[in-house]
Amino acid sequence: MEFKPNPDDRSDNANKIQNAINNTRENMKEAEASMKFGNEQDRQNALAKNERREEALVALQSELKDEQAFNDAND
């Protein structure tokens, strides 16, 4: 058997990254809303998780910018 790697298909990467950004933002909103109902530990956990999400958003936005530049250069 001979295995060949799949071709590099970046055509939908920008859409996938944008979806991840949108989902992360929605999760942050849901966590903020749930903080009203949880105890102090739950609130602290949600705050910490949203801080990590914020860091992830910065990285995702940078990656999105790179993918858009790649797509523009290869259109």
MARROKOL-218296 format. One record per residue: residue in one letter; x, y, z of N, C-alpha, C in turn. Coordinates in steps of 0.1 Angstrom, whole numbers, plus 5000, padded with zeros to 4 digits. Layout:
<recs>
AXYZXYZXYZ/...
</recs>
This chain:
<recs>
M500849885000500050005000500950125000/E500550224992501250344991500350454996/F500850535006500050645011500550775006/K499650865002500050994997499351095006/P500051205009499451305018498351375010/N497351425017496251495011496851635007/P496251684996496751814992496351925002/D497152035002496852145012495752225006/D494552215013493352285008493052395019/R493452515016493152625026491952705022/S491152665012490152745007489052785017/D488852705027487752735037488352765051/N489652785052490252805065489652935071/A489553045063489153175068487753165074/N486853085067485453065072485452995085/K486252885086486352805098486852895110/I487852975107488453055118487353165122/Q486653225112485653315116484553255124/N484153135121483153055129483653035143/A484953005144485552985158485453115166/I485753225159485753355166484253385171/N483353365162481953385165481453295177/N481853165176481453075187482053115200/T483353155200484053195212483353315218/R483053415210482353535215480953495221/E480253405215478953365220479153295233/N480153205234480453145247480753235258/M481453345254481853445264480553515270/K479653545260478453615265477653515274/E477553395270476753295278477453285292/A478753285293479453275306479153395314/E479153515308478853635315477453635321/A476453585313475053575317474953475329/S475653365328475553265338476153305352/M477053405351477753445364476753505374/K475553555369474553605377473953505386/F473953375382473253275389474153175397/G475453175394476353085401476853135414/N477553055421478153095434479553165430/E480253205440481453285438482553195431/Q482653075434483552985427483252975412/D481952955409481552945395481853075388/R481653185395481853315389483353335386/Q484253295395485653305393486153215382/N485553095381485953005370485553065357/A484353115356483853175344484753295340/L485153375349485953495346487353445341/A487853345347489153295343489053235329/K487953155326487853095313487653205302/N486953315306486753415296488053495293/E488953505303490253565301491053475291/R490953345292491653255283490953265269/R489653275269488953295256489453425249/E489553525257490053655251491453645245/E492353565251493653545246493553455233/A492653365233492353285221491853365209/L490953465213490453545202491553635195/V492453675203493553755197494353665187/A494653545191495353455183494553415170/L493253395172492353355161492253475151/Q492153595156492053715147493353725139/S494453705145495753715138495753605127/E495353485131495353375121494353405110/L493253465113492253505103492853605093/K493553695098494253795090495253735081/D496053635086497053565078496353485067/E495253415070494553345060493953435049/Q493353545053492853635043493953695034/A495053725040496253765032496653655022/F496653535027497053425018496053405006/N494753415010493753405000493853514989/D494053634994494153754985495353734976/A496453684981497653664973497553554963/N496653464965496453344957495253344949/D494553454948493253464940493553494926/
</recs>
